[in-house]
Amino acid sequence: MTNRQQKLFIFAGEPSGDLHGSRLARVLKTTNPDVLLKGIAGPKMRNEGVNGPLNMEDFEVMGFSDVIFALPKLYKQFYVVRDFILSSQPDAVVLIDYPGFNLRLAKALRKKRFNGKLIHYISPSVWAHGKHRIAQMESTLDKLLTIYPFEASHFNHSTLKVDYVGSPLQEYISQHSYHPNWRQIIHMPHNSQLVALFPGSRANEIARNLPIILDAAVLLKENNPELIFGISCFNDNTKDFLKSNQDKYSALQNALYLVPKTFSYELMKSSQCAIAKSGTVTLELALHKCPTVVVYKLSLINRLYAQYILKVNLPHYCIVNILAQKEVFPELIKSGLNAKNLFDLTQSFLNDTQIRQKCIKTCEQINKSLGTYNANTKAAASIMGSLR
């Protein structure tokens, strides 16, 4: 490595990327005190001193239909980021997840003869759809950092250098300090049987998923009078929905507790089972050995796009089931998503000890299969090693 100061640009376009980017930035600064970090950052990365021409919040969109409406804004932002990188010429650009934007950015930088290293942290789901992306990644990226053990095999016939760094979630969970009095803080009873609800955080996710989840919760409450529910509340979107629908769900009035994101892991650890929107949260629940029913209600346009354009047709969609190569968490995604089916599956986790224990045992096996990597430390070492 040369004696001059190394410059890195880190891009995070959504909260999960901001979390990974903040931990990565912390390790980079600790192990390389002279490194200069810039980037597109959310609040967590900004707390680590990472700033740039725009903020992560400017890029938050989800689903095909949301992207369509946001295209004019994203188009302008794309060139702001590209031009900033070209003018500042960092030694490496680290692109975290967000593949639709980031792979195009990498291609645009190469086209403009950017000479720094281009590293993608968290592989696009080429195993689900978009295998054509492999050739594009091979021609533009210097390195890919993967977080699941099965991903590297999809690049066996590619010249792209792939480093498996392990799942960052294991690192976050192992380092989490669980608050012993979290229930008392939110005035939740200590002895009642608890079911966790994770409907998502974005307003459109909540509007689509939460009504069905709450309808199932009403049925669960009718059949299990002692039951209470902790609903993960990442922002005001959940509160606003519940406030505007409080009459409809009056049966849950004294059984539904808002749990701030600070206590998400406490909620997972303390719950008998969970209902969760498909996504990274399902792996967090598995690592907490919390049996979960996975849901996701797609809008019509998103469903058609996934079916006919992306041609997504997998035996499983939940990452927990993909890792296990079998159904561990029941999925209500492509079909069957209604309150009755959701009630039946959740009730089985509450009442059938055999089903529950089988699920927990497989969660333990998944945890072991992911190894004991310190993902962000390994990622930082791999990134800096690319500059030598």
KEKE-3310 file (N, C-alpha, C; in steps of 0.2 Angstrom, whole numbers, plus 5000, padded with zeros to 4 digits):
npx = (5004:5002:5010:5002:4986:4972:4957:4940:4924:4908:4892:4876:4859:4848:4840:4845:4857:4863:4865:4874:4884:4888:4894:4904:4911:4916:4924:4934:4939:4945:4955:4962:4967:4970:4962:4951:4934:4920:4903:4886:4875:4866:4858:4865:4877:4881:4883:4895:4904:4903:4899:4892:4887:4873:4860:4856:4842:4837:4836:4827:4816:4804:4800:4793:4783:4785:4797:4796:4788:4797:4807:4811:4817:4827:4835:4841:4848:4857:4867:4872:4879:4887:4895:4901:4909:4918:4924:4930:4938:4940:4950:4943:4927:4913:4899:4884:4873:4857:4855:4849:4852:4865:4873:4871:4877:4891:4894:4892:4903:4914:4913:4916:4929:4934:4946:4948:4945:4931:4919:4907:4896:4887:4878:4868:4853:4856:4853:4840:4834:4838:4851:4858:4865:4877:4887:4888:4892:4904:4912:4913:4915:4927:4928:4917:4908:4901:4887:4880:4883:4880:4881:4893:4895:4887:4895:4905:4909:4913:4925:4925:4931:4927:4923:4918:4911:4902:4887:4882:4872:4873:4884:4879:4869:4876:4883:4873:4866:4855:4841:4836:4824:4815:4801:4795:4798:4790:4778:4772:4764:4773:4771:4762:4759:4767:4766:4775:4774:4779:4777:4784:4791:4789:4777:4768:4770:4765:4752:4748:4751:4749:4734:4730:4738:4734:4720:4722:4727:4717:4709:4717:4718:4705:4704:4714:4714:4723:4734:4746:4752:4766:4770:4782:4789:4795:4795:4784:4774:4768:4762:4753:4744:4738:4732:4722:4714:4709:4696:4692:4700:4697:4696:4709:4713:4718:4728:4738:4754:4765:4782:4797:4810:4822:4821:4819:4826:4825:4811:4810:4817:4810:4797:4784:4781:4781:4774:4779:4784:4791:4808:4824:4822:4817:4827:4834:4825:4825:4838:4836:4829:4815:4800:4791:4779:4779:4775:4769:4761:4759:4758:4747:4754:4767:4767:4764:4775:4786:4782:4781:4791:4803:4802:4802:4802:4802:4806:4805:4804:4807:4822:4827:4821:4827:4840:4840:4835:4822:4805:4805:4800:4783:4776:4766:4765:4765:4752:4737:4737:4728:4718:4713:4721:4733:4731:4729:4742:4750:4744:4747:4761:4759:4752:4756:4768:4777:4779:4783:4796:4803:4804:4812:4824:4829:4832:4842:4852:4853:4860:4872:4877:4880:4891:4904:4908:4915:4908:4909:4922:4929:4925:4930:4944:4945:4942:4952:4963:4961:4967:4980)
npy = (4994:5011:5026:5037:5045:5034:5034:5031:5027:5025:5017:5018:5014:5011:5007:4995:4994:5005:5002:4991:4998:5007:4999:4994:5005:5009:4999:5000:5013:5010:5000:5006:5020:5032:5032:5040:5043:5044:5046:5040:5041:5035:5039:5031:5029:5042:5045:5039:5047:5048:5056:5064:5069:5067:5061:5044:5043:5050:5040:5030:5018:5006:4991:4988:4996:5008:5012:5015:5027:5035:5037:5049:5057:5048:5047:5059:5059:5049:5053:5064:5057:5049:5058:5065:5055:5053:5065:5066:5055:5042:5029:5017:5011:5006:4997:4995:4982:4985:4983:4986:5000:5001:4992:4998:5010:5006:5001:5013:5021:5013:5015:5028:5027:5026:5023:5017:5004:4994:4988:4976:4974:4962:4951:4953:4945:4934:4920:4919:4927:4936:4931:4936:4946:4942:4942:4955:4960:4954:4960:4973:4974:4973:4965:4954:4954:4941:4936:4924:4906:4898:4907:4909:4899:4901:4909:4902:4899:4911:4925:4934:4940:4933:4935:4926:4933:4930:4931:4947:4949:4939:4944:4956:4952:4944:4953:4961:4969:4964:4971:4970:4974:4978:4975:4981:4994:4998:4995:4982:4967:4954:4940:4935:4926:4929:4935:4940:4954:4958:4969:4976:4992:5003:5014:5009:4995:4992:4996:4986:4974:4974:4975:4961:4954:4959:4955:4942:4941:4945:4934:4925:4930:4928:4914:4912:4918:4923:4928:4940:4954:4960:4973:4977:4993:5003:5016:5031:5027:5014:5018:5028:5021:5012:5021:5027:5016:5011:5008:4997:4987:4985:4974:4971:4980:4980:4972:4974:4979:4993:4991:4999:5001:4999:4989:4978:4965:4960:4958:4948:4938:4935:4931:4919:4915:4921:4933:4939:4950:4946:4946:4952:4952:4940:4931:4936:4933:4919:4917:4920:4909:4909:4903:4907:4914:4918:4932:4941:4953:4957:4971:4972:4976:4974:4960:4955:4960:4953:4940:4939:4947:4947:4934:4926:4911:4902:4888:4892:4907:4915:4919:4911:4898:4896:4895:4883:4874:4869:4870:4879:4890:4893:4900:4913:4920:4919:4914:4910:4920:4925:4929:4918:4907:4912:4913:4899:4893:4901:4897:4884:4884:4889:4879:4866:4857:4848:4853:4865:4863:4856:4866:4875:4868:4867:4880:4882:4874:4881:4892:4887:4883:4895:4899:4907:4920:4936:4947:4961:4965:4955:4959:4972:4970:4963:4973:4983:4975:4974:4985:4985)
npz = (5000:4996:5003:5003:5008:5009:4999:5001:4994:4999:4996:5001:4999:5006:5022:5027:5021:5025:5039:5037:5031:5041:5051:5044:5040:5053:5056:5046:5049:5061:5059:5049:5052:5044:5033:5021:5021:5011:5005:5000:5013:5026:5042:5052:5046:5044:5057:5059:5053:5039:5024:5010:4993:4993:5003:5010:5012:5001:4991:4994:4989:4984:4976:4960:4955:4963:4960:4946:4948:4954:4945:4938:4948:4953:4941:4940:4952:4950:4941:4949:4959:4951:4945:4956:4961:4950:4950:4962:4963:4971:4979:4979:4976:4986:4984:4992:4992:4985:4970:4957:4955:4959:4951:4938:4941:4943:4930:4923:4928:4924:4910:4909:4912:4925:4936:4949:4961:4960:4971:4976:4989:4996:4987:4972:4969:4960:4960:4960:4951:4936:4930:4920:4925:4929:4920:4917:4930:4930:4920:4925:4939:4952:4963:4972:4987:4996:5007:5010:5011:4999:4988:4981:4972:4961:4953:4948:4935:4931:4929:4939:4955:4970:4987:5001:5015:5026:5036:5041:5050:5060:5067:5072:5080:5089:5096:5102:5116:5126:5133:5150:5155:5145:5142:5153:5151:5140:5145:5144:5148:5158:5159:5150:5135:5120:5104:5090:5078:5062:5051:5041:5036:5028:5021:5011:5011:5024:5023:5014:5020:5034:5037:5034:5043:5056:5055:5056:5069:5077:5076:5082:5095:5099:5100:5109:5123:5132:5125:5119:5108:5100:5091:5079:5077:5067:5063:5061:5052:5055:5067:5063:5054:5063:5072:5063:5061:5072:5077:5070:5074:5087:5096:5099:5107:5120:5119:5110:5108:5104:5099:5099:5087:5093:5102:5094:5093:5106:5106:5096:5103:5114:5110:5107:5094:5077:5065:5050:5037:5022:5020:5026:5039:5042:5043:5054:5063:5063:5067:5080:5084:5083:5078:5063:5053:5036:5026:5012:5003:4987:4976:4961:4950:4953:4955:4943:4936:4943:4939:4925:4919:4927:4928:4940:4949:4961:4972:4985:4993:5005:5013:5024:5021:5009:5012:5020:5011:5011:5017:5031:5038:5036:5021:5015:5001:4986:4985:4994:5004:5017:5031:5038:5034:5038:5052:5055:5052:5061:5073:5074:5077:5090:5097:5093:5099:5093:5079:5082:5089:5079:5069:5077:5079:5066:5063:5072:5065:5054:5058:5063:5050:5044:5049:5060:5057:5057:5049:5044:5048:5041:5028:5027:5028:5016:5006:5009:5006:4992:4988:4989)
capx = (5000:5006:5010:4997:4980:4967:4950:4934:4917:4903:4885:4870:4853:4842:4842:4850:4864:4866:4868:4881:4890:4891:4898:4910:4915:4919:4930:4939:4943:4949:4960:4965:4965:4971:4957:4946:4928:4914:4898:4879:4875:4860:4859:4870:4884:4883:4886:4902:4907:4903:4895:4893:4883:4866:4859:4852:4835:4834:4835:4823:4810:4804:4795:4794:4779:4788:4803:4793:4786:4803:4813:4815:4822:4833:4839:4845:4853:4862:4872:4875:4883:4893:4900:4905:4914:4923:4928:4934:4943:4942:4954:4938:4920:4910:4892:4881:4866:4854:4858:4847:4855:4873:4876:4871:4882:4897:4894:4893:4909:4919:4912:4920:4936:4936:4952:4948:4942:4923:4917:4900:4895:4880:4877:4862:4850:4856:4851:4833:4832:4844:4857:4862:4869:4883:4892:4889:4896:4911:4915:4913:4917:4934:4927:4910:4908:4894:4885:4877:4887:4878:4881:4899:4894:4884:4900:4910:4911:4915:4932:4924:4934:4921:4925:4912:4913:4898:4881:4883:4867:4876:4888:4875:4865:4880:4885:4868:4865:4848:4838:4832:4817:4812:4794:4792:4798:4784:4772:4770:4764:4779:4770:4758:4762:4769:4767:4778:4772:4784:4773:4788:4792:4787:4769:4765:4771:4761:4745:4746:4752:4746:4727:4729:4741:4729:4714:4724:4729:4710:4707:4722:4716:4698:4706:4720:4713:4729:4739:4747:4755:4771:4771:4788:4787:4801:4794:4777:4770:4764:4757:4748:4740:4734:4727:4717:4710:4708:4690:4692:4704:4696:4697:4716:4715:4722:4733:4743:4759:4770:4788:4801:4815:4827:4819:4817:4829:4821:4805:4811:4820:4805:4791:4783:4782:4780:4772:4784:4785:4797:4814:4830:4820:4815:4834:4835:4820:4828:4844:4833:4825:4808:4796:4788:4775:4781:4769:4770:4756:4762:4753:4746:4759:4773:4766:4765:4782:4790:4780:4782:4797:4809:4801:4804:4798:4807:4802:4805:4806:4810:4829:4828:4819:4832:4846:4839:4833:4816:4801:4806:4795:4778:4776:4760:4767:4762:4745:4734:4737:4722:4718:4711:4727:4738:4729:4730:4749:4752:4741:4751:4767:4758:4749:4759:4775:4782:4780:4787:4802:4806:4806:4818:4830:4832:4835:4849:4856:4855:4864:4878:4879:4882:4898:4905:4912:4914:4907:4911:4929:4932:4924:4935:4950:4945:4942:4958:4967:4961:4971:4987)
capy = (5000:5017:5030:5042:5043:5030:5037:5026:5030:5019:5019:5014:5016:5009:5007:4989:4996:5010:4998:4987:5003:5010:4995:4993:5011:5009:4994:5003:5018:5007:4996:5010:5027:5037:5031:5045:5040:5048:5041:5041:5038:5036:5041:5027:5030:5049:5045:5037:5052:5047:5061:5064:5074:5066:5056:5038:5044:5052:5034:5025:5016:4998:4988:4990:5002:5013:5014:5019:5034:5039:5037:5055:5059:5043:5048:5065:5058:5044:5057:5067:5052:5047:5064:5066:5049:5054:5071:5065:5049:5038:5022:5011:5012:5000:4998:4990:4979:4990:4981:4990:5006:5001:4989:5003:5015:5003:5001:5020:5023:5010:5018:5034:5025:5026:5018:5014:4997:4993:4982:4976:4971:4959:4950:4953:4938:4930:4913:4920:4930:4941:4928:4940:4951:4939:4944:4963:4961:4951:4965:4980:4974:4970:4960:4954:4951:4938:4934:4917:4901:4895:4911:4909:4894:4904:4913:4897:4900:4918:4927:4939:4937:4932:4933:4925:4936:4928:4936:4953:4948:4935:4949:4961:4948:4942:4959:4965:4969:4963:4975:4965:4977:4981:4975:4986:5001:4999:4993:4976:4962:4950:4933:4933:4923:4934:4934:4946:4955:4963:4971:4981:4999:5008:5015:5005:4989:4992:4996:4980:4968:4974:4973:4954:4952:4961:4951:4935:4942:4945:4927:4922:4932:4925:4907:4911:4925:4926:4930:4948:4955:4965:4975:4981:5000:5007:5024:5033:5024:5009:5021:5031:5016:5009:5026:5028:5010:5009:5005:4991:4982:4986:4968:4970:4986:4979:4966:4975:4984:4995:4990:5003:4996:4998:4983:4972:4959:4958:4956:4941:4933:4934:4929:4912:4914:4928:4934:4944:4952:4943:4950:4951:4951:4933:4927:4938:4929:4912:4917:4920:4903:4911:4901:4912:4913:4924:4935:4947:4955:4961:4975:4969:4978:4971:4953:4954:4961:4947:4934:4939:4951:4944:4926:4923:4905:4898:4883:4896:4915:4917:4917:4905:4892:4895:4892:4876:4870:4866:4874:4880:4895:4893:4906:4915:4925:4919:4912:4908:4925:4927:4929:4911:4903:4915:4911:4892:4892:4903:4893:4877:4886:4890:4874:4860:4857:4845:4857:4871:4861:4855:4873:4878:4864:4869:4887:4881:4871:4887:4897:4884:4883:4901:4899:4912:4925:4943:4949:4967:4965:4952:4964:4978:4967:4961:4979:4986:4971:4975:4991:4983)
capz = (5000:4996:5009:5003:5011:5004:4999:4999:4993:5001:4994:5004:4996:5010:5029:5029:5018:5030:5045:5036:5029:5047:5054:5039:5041:5060:5056:5042:5053:5067:5056:5044:5054:5039:5027:5021:5019:5009:5002:5001:5019:5031:5049:5055:5043:5046:5064:5059:5049:5032:5021:5003:4990:4994:5008:5008:5012:4994:4987:4997:4985:4985:4972:4953:4954:4967:4956:4940:4949:4957:4940:4936:4953:4953:4936:4942:4958:4948:4938:4954:4962:4946:4944:4962:4961:4945:4951:4968:4961:4977:4977:4979:4978:4989:4983:4996:4990:4980:4964:4952:4955:4960:4945:4933:4943:4941:4923:4920:4930:4920:4904:4910:4913:4932:4937:4955:4962:4961:4975:4978:4995:4996:4980:4969:4970:4954:4960:4960:4944:4933:4929:4915:4928:4931:4914:4918:4936:4928:4916:4928:4946:4954:4968:4975:4994:4997:5014:5011:5008:4993:4982:4977:4967:4955:4949:4947:4928:4930:4932:4945:4961:4975:4994:5006:5022:5031:5037:5046:5055:5066:5071:5075:5086:5095:5099:5105:5123:5127:5139:5154:5157:5140:5143:5158:5148:5135:5149:5142:5154:5158:5159:5144:5129:5116:5097:5087:5072:5059:5045:5037:5039:5023:5022:5006:5014:5030:5020:5011:5024:5041:5038:5035:5049:5061:5055:5059:5076:5080:5076:5087:5101:5100:5102:5114:5126:5136:5120:5117:5102:5100:5084:5078:5075:5065:5062:5062:5048:5059:5072:5059:5052:5069:5074:5058:5060:5079:5079:5066:5078:5094:5099:5101:5111:5126:5118:5105:5110:5100:5101:5095:5084:5098:5106:5089:5095:5112:5104:5093:5108:5119:5107:5106:5087:5074:5058:5047:5030:5019:5020:5030:5046:5043:5045:5061:5068:5063:5071:5087:5085:5083:5073:5060:5046:5032:5022:5008:4998:4981:4972:4955:4945:4956:4954:4936:4934:4945:4936:4918:4917:4930:4928:4947:4950:4965:4977:4991:4993:5011:5013:5028:5017:5003:5015:5022:5005:5013:5021:5038:5039:5031:5017:5011:4997:4980:4985:5000:5009:5020:5038:5040:5033:5042:5058:5055:5052:5067:5078:5074:5081:5097:5100:5092:5101:5088:5074:5085:5090:5073:5067:5081:5077:5059:5064:5075:5060:5049:5062:5062:5043:5042:5052:5065:5053:5059:5042:5042:5049:5035:5022:5027:5026:5009:5003:5009:5002:4985:4986:4989)
cpx = (5004:5006:5004:4990:4975:4960:4945:4928:4912:4896:4880:4864:4847:4844:4847:4857:4867:4869:4874:4886:4892:4895:4905:4914:4919:4925:4936:4943:4947:4955:4965:4964:4966:4966:4952:4939:4923:4909:4891:4877:4868:4862:4865:4877:4886:4886:4893:4906:4907:4897:4896:4888:4876:4866:4855:4845:4832:4833:4830:4816:4810:4798:4795:4789:4782:4793:4801:4791:4792:4808:4815:4819:4828:4838:4844:4851:4858:4868:4876:4881:4889:4898:4904:4911:4920:4927:4933:4939:4945:4946:4949:4931:4916:4903:4889:4874:4863:4856:4856:4850:4863:4876:4876:4877:4889:4899:4896:4900:4915:4919:4916:4927:4938:4941:4952:4945:4934:4922:4910:4899:4888:4878:4870:4859:4850:4854:4843:4830:4838:4851:4861:4866:4876:4889:4893:4893:4904:4915:4916:4916:4924:4933:4919:4911:4901:4893:4882:4882:4886:4879:4887:4898:4891:4889:4906:4913:4913:4922:4931:4927:4928:4924:4918:4914:4908:4892:4883:4878:4869:4880:4884:4871:4870:4883:4880:4867:4858:4846:4834:4825:4814:4804:4791:4792:4792:4777:4768:4770:4770:4777:4765:4762:4762:4770:4770:4776:4777:4781:4778:4788:4789:4779:4766:4765:4766:4754:4743:4746:4749:4739:4726:4732:4737:4723:4716:4725:4722:4708:4711:4720:4709:4699:4711:4719:4718:4734:4739:4751:4760:4772:4777:4786:4793:4801:4786:4772:4765:4759:4751:4742:4735:4729:4721:4712:4709:4701:4689:4695:4703:4697:4704:4718:4719:4727:4738:4748:4764:4777:4793:4807:4821:4827:4817:4820:4826:4815:4805:4813:4814:4798:4790:4784:4781:4777:4776:4783:4791:4802:4819:4828:4818:4821:4835:4831:4823:4834:4842:4829:4818:4804:4792:4784:4777:4776:4772:4765:4759:4756:4752:4752:4766:4773:4767:4772:4787:4788:4782:4788:4803:4809:4804:4799:4802:4803:4801:4807:4809:4817:4831:4826:4824:4838:4846:4837:4827:4812:4802:4801:4790:4778:4769:4762:4764:4754:4743:4735:4731:4722:4717:4718:4733:4737:4731:4737:4752:4750:4745:4758:4765:4756:4752:4766:4780:4784:4785:4795:4806:4809:4812:4824:4833:4835:4842:4854:4858:4860:4871:4881:4882:4889:4898:4909:4910:4914:4910:4919:4932:4931:4929:4942:4951:4945:4949:4964:4967:4965:4978:4990)
cpy = (5006:5021:5036:5040:5039:5033:5031:5030:5024:5022:5015:5017:5015:5008:5001:4991:5001:5007:4994:4992:5006:5006:4994:4999:5011:5004:4997:5008:5015:5004:5000:5018:5033:5037:5037:5042:5045:5043:5044:5037:5040:5038:5038:5028:5037:5049:5043:5042:5052:5052:5061:5069:5074:5061:5050:5039:5047:5046:5029:5024:5009:4996:4991:4996:5008:5016:5018:5026:5038:5040:5044:5058:5055:5045:5054:5063:5053:5048:5062:5063:5050:5052:5066:5061:5051:5060:5070:5059:5045:5032:5017:5014:5006:5001:4992:4988:4984:4989:4985:4996:5005:4997:4994:5008:5012:5003:5008:5022:5019:5013:5025:5033:5027:5021:5015:5007:4998:4987:4982:4971:4968:4957:4951:4946:4935:4923:4913:4922:4934:4938:4932:4945:4949:4942:4952:4964:4959:4957:4972:4980:4971:4965:4960:4951:4948:4936:4928:4912:4898:4900:4911:4904:4896:4908:4909:4898:4907:4920:4932:4936:4938:4931:4932:4928:4934:4933:4941:4952:4944:4940:4953:4958:4946:4947:4963:4964:4969:4967:4971:4968:4980:4981:4980:4993:5003:4997:4987:4971:4957:4943:4931:4931:4928:4932:4941:4947:4960:4964:4974:4988:5004:5008:5010:4998:4988:4992:4990:4974:4968:4973:4965:4951:4953:4957:4944:4936:4942:4938:4923:4923:4929:4917:4906:4918:4928:4929:4938:4948:4961:4967:4979:4988:5003:5014:5025:5030:5019:5013:5025:5026:5013:5015:5027:5022:5007:5006:4998:4986:4983:4980:4967:4976:4986:4974:4968:4981:4986:4994:4994:4998:4995:4991:4977:4966:4956:4955:4949:4936:4931:4931:4921:4910:4921:4927:4940:4944:4949:4948:4948:4949:4944:4929:4930:4934:4922:4911:4917:4914:4905:4909:4906:4910:4919:4926:4940:4948:4959:4965:4971:4970:4974:4963:4951:4955:4955:4941:4934:4942:4947:4936:4923:4917:4901:4893:4887:4903:4917:4914:4911:4898:4890:4892:4885:4871:4866:4871:4874:4885:4895:4900:4907:4921:4925:4917:4910:4913:4928:4926:4922:4907:4905:4913:4903:4890:4895:4899:4887:4879:4887:4884:4867:4860:4853:4849:4863:4869:4859:4861:4876:4874:4866:4876:4886:4878:4877:4891:4894:4884:4889:4903:4905:4917:4932:4947:4956:4968:4961:4956:4969:4976:4966:4968:4982:4982:4972:4981:4990:4981)
cpz = (5000:5002:5009:5006:5006:5005:4997:4998:4994:4999:4997:5002:5000:5017:5030:5026:5023:5036:5043:5034:5036:5050:5050:5040:5048:5060:5052:5045:5058:5064:5052:5046:5049:5034:5027:5018:5017:5006:5003:5008:5022:5038:5053:5052:5044:5053:5064:5054:5042:5029:5014:5000:4991:5000:5006:5008:5005:4990:4989:4993:4986:4980:4965:4952:4957:4963:4950:4942:4952:4951:4939:4941:4953:4947:4937:4947:4955:4945:4943:4957:4957:4946:4950:4962:4956:4946:4957:4968:4967:4974:4976:4980:4980:4988:4987:4994:4984:4973:4958:4950:4954:4954:4939:4934:4941:4934:4920:4922:4926:4913:4904:4912:4920:4933:4944:4956:4963:4965:4977:4984:4996:4989:4978:4969:4963:4954:4960:4953:4942:4933:4924:4918:4930:4926:4915:4924:4934:4925:4919:4935:4947:4959:4970:4982:4995:5005:5015:5007:5001:4987:4978:4971:4960:4951:4948:4940:4926:4932:4937:4951:4967:4982:4998:5013:5027:5032:5042:5051:5061:5070:5075:5081:5091:5099:5103:5112:5124:5134:5143:5155:5151:5140:5148:5155:5144:5138:5146:5147:5153:5157:5154:5138:5124:5108:5094:5080:5068:5052:5040:5040:5034:5023:5017:5008:5020:5027:5017:5015:5031:5042:5039:5041:5055:5061:5058:5067:5080:5081:5082:5094:5104:5103:5107:5118:5130:5131:5120:5111:5103:5093:5083:5074:5073:5064:5063:5058:5051:5064:5069:5057:5058:5072:5070:5058:5067:5081:5076:5070:5085:5099:5102:5105:5116:5126:5113:5108:5105:5102:5096:5092:5088:5101:5101:5091:5101:5111:5101:5098:5113:5117:5106:5098:5084:5067:5055:5040:5028:5018:5024:5037:5047:5045:5052:5065:5068:5067:5079:5089:5086:5077:5070:5054:5042:5027:5017:5003:4993:4978:4965:4950:4947:4955:4947:4933:4936:4941:4928:4915:4920:4930:4934:4948:4954:4970:4983:4990:4999:5011:5018:5025:5012:5006:5017:5017:5007:5016:5029:5041:5034:5027:5014:5007:4990:4980:4992:5006:5011:5027:5041:5039:5037:5050:5059:5056:5059:5073:5079:5078:5088:5100:5099:5093:5096:5082:5076:5086:5084:5069:5070:5079:5071:5059:5067:5070:5055:5052:5062:5055:5041:5045:5058:5062:5057:5052:5040:5043:5043:5028:5022:5025:5018:5004:5003:5006:4995:4983:4986:4983)
residu = (MET:THR:ASN:ARG:GLN:GLN:LYS:LEU:PHE:ILE:PHE:ALA:GLY:GLU:PRO:SER:GLY:ASP:LEU:HIS:GLY:SER:ARG:LEU:ALA:ARG:VAL:LEU:LYS:THR:THR:ASN:PRO:ASP:VAL:LEU:LEU:LYS:GLY:ILE:ALA:GLY:PRO:LYS:MET:ARG:ASN:GLU:GLY:VAL:ASN:GLY:PRO:LEU:ASN:MET:GLU:ASP:PHE:GLU:VAL:MET:GLY:PHE:SER:ASP:VAL:ILE:PHE:ALA:LEU:PRO:LYS:LEU:TYR:LYS:GLN:PHE:TYR:VAL:VAL:ARG:ASP:PHE:ILE:LEU:SER:SER:GLN:PRO:ASP:ALA:VAL:VAL:LEU:ILE:ASP:TYR:PRO:GLY:PHE:ASN:LEU:ARG:LEU:ALA:LYS:ALA:LEU:ARG:LYS:LYS:ARG:PHE:ASN:GLY:LYS:LEU:ILE:HIS:TYR:ILE:SER:PRO:SER:VAL:TRP:ALA:HIS:GLY:LYS:HIS:ARG:ILE:ALA:GLN:MET:GLU:SER:THR:LEU:ASP:LYS:LEU:LEU:THR:ILE:TYR:PRO:PHE:GLU:ALA:SER:HIS:PHE:ASN:HIS:SER:THR:LEU:LYS:VAL:ASP:TYR:VAL:GLY:SER:PRO:LEU:GLN:GLU:TYR:ILE:SER:GLN:HIS:SER:TYR:HIS:PRO:ASN:TRP:ARG:GLN:ILE:ILE:HIS:MET:PRO:HIS:ASN:SER:GLN:LEU:VAL:ALA:LEU:PHE:PRO:GLY:SER:ARG:ALA:ASN:GLU:ILE:ALA:ARG:ASN:LEU:PRO:ILE:ILE:LEU:ASP:ALA:ALA:VAL:LEU:LEU:LYS:GLU:ASN:ASN:PRO:GLU:LEU:ILE:PHE:GLY:ILE:SER:CYS:PHE:ASN:ASP:ASN:THR:LYS:ASP:PHE:LEU:LYS:SER:ASN:GLN:ASP:LYS:TYR:SER:ALA:LEU:GLN:ASN:ALA:LEU:TYR:LEU:VAL:PRO:LYS:THR:PHE:SER:TYR:GLU:LEU:MET:LYS:SER:SER:GLN:CYS:ALA:ILE:ALA:LYS:SER:GLY:THR:VAL:THR:LEU:GLU:LEU:ALA:LEU:HIS:LYS:CYS:PRO:THR:VAL:VAL:VAL:TYR:LYS:LEU:SER:LEU:ILE:ASN:ARG:LEU:TYR:ALA:GLN:TYR:ILE:LEU:LYS:VAL:ASN:LEU:PRO:HIS:TYR:CYS:ILE:VAL:ASN:ILE:LEU:ALA:GLN:LYS:GLU:VAL:PHE:PRO:GLU:LEU:ILE:LYS:SER:GLY:LEU:ASN:ALA:LYS:ASN:LEU:PHE:ASP:LEU:THR:GLN:SER:PHE:LEU:ASN:ASP:THR:GLN:ILE:ARG:GLN:LYS:CYS:ILE:LYS:THR:CYS:GLU:GLN:ILE:ASN:LYS:SER:LEU:GLY:THR:TYR:ASN:ALA:ASN:THR:LYS:ALA:ALA:ALA:SER:ILE:MET:GLY:SER:LEU:ARG)
# end
